[in-house]
Amino acid sequence: MAIEKGISVYVGMGHKEEAIREYMFSAHQYGYSRIFTSLHIPEADSQKILNEFTNMVKYAKQLGFCITADISPASFELLRITRGNIDDLCKLGIDTLRLDFGFNLQETAELAKKSQFDIELNASTIDQKILNTILGEGIDPARLRACHNYYPRPETGLSYGLFAERSQLFRSYGIPVVAFIASHNNPRGPIYEGVPSLEQHRYMNPVTAAKHFFASKLVDAVIFGDPFAATEELAGVAALDERYIELAVDTKPGISDMERAILLGRHTNRNDPGEHVIRSQEARNSCRDTILKRSALTRPCGAVTIDNVEYLRYMGELQVVCRELPIDARTNVVAQVIKEELFLLEYIQPGRSFCFKEK
């Protein structure tokens, strides 16, 4: 299944409802299908939450969004319904309940068994022992989703290692995993430094952060945690194809049309790549013109090279350098992976597909 993409919408936070509707419509136009909202943000205006939430859900449903609401026991009071009253919850139009702190296993099991909701567990805090206990209550894993936390305070986001460990746990049971990326356009208060799941993503371009999640193969949905992501952020993430690890590159001046065509094609790392390079198994077969020798350049990590006519039958071979290599007059350096995305090279394992996009 394709990785879903989503946005976050927060009510009671002073955002104009017309602006919220415009944002949802824009995201819908780019193909986003999920909305995340939280009904227990301490800074939210409790007097406005119910009305704004009702209006937001109504319009979101018209656009076809699936809605996940992050709730705690205090949320029932804000929504003016009795705790655990499933029928009243259903009337609000929510599709998935993300159960935050305050729900015991019995309440979780009851909601999963008796309601029409999917139940979203906290992927960041649940380990094997806790998950075994939850599933031991007789909950069908098909009714469950797992959503990582987001972290407003700098330095508190998850490490990639812990994220991977917890995500692999849920995916081993066939439970979909959701994670958040930050937007730099309108960071959410009160800290205003982004709300990502991974600490390393906090100040990262959100498109690169999304590429990282896609490359990991450990998520089923990626959601902007901050409200009102910029149009270019929405468009950039929407344009990603999870089948390929996309690398942003700076192209070198003077490359030929044939070199550019090879560069911007689709590639698959050979099943037997070199020790220090990623090798495209398609590039040589797509070479239709002679590739002339150009000035030899250094080959640092991230250099993208295409072999020229002096490499004889290897002419047209495309490689991505993973470790600095010496200058070689037989290969032309056609592009350089941007510094911020060099870490993605480690995910291009044998047989993995990749592509390039000019910065």
Secondary structure, 3 states (H helix, E strand, C coil): CCCEEEEECCCCCCCCHHHHHHHHHHHHHCCCCEEEEECCCCCCCCCCHHHHHHHHHHHHHHHCCEEEEEECHHHHHHCCCCCCCHHHHHHCCCCEEEECCCCCHHHHHHHHHHCCCEEEEECCCCCHHHHHHHHCCCCCHHHEEEECCCCCCCCCCECHHHHHHHHHHHHCCCCCEEEEECCCCCCCCCCCCCCCCEHHHCCCCHHHHHHHHHHHCCCCEEEECCCCCCHHHHHHHHCCCCCCEEEEEEECCCCCHHHHHHHCCCEEECCCCCCCEEEECCHHHHCCCCCCCCCCCCECCCEEEEECHHHHHHCCCEEEECCCECCCCCEEEEEEECHHHHHHHHHCCCCCEEEEEEC
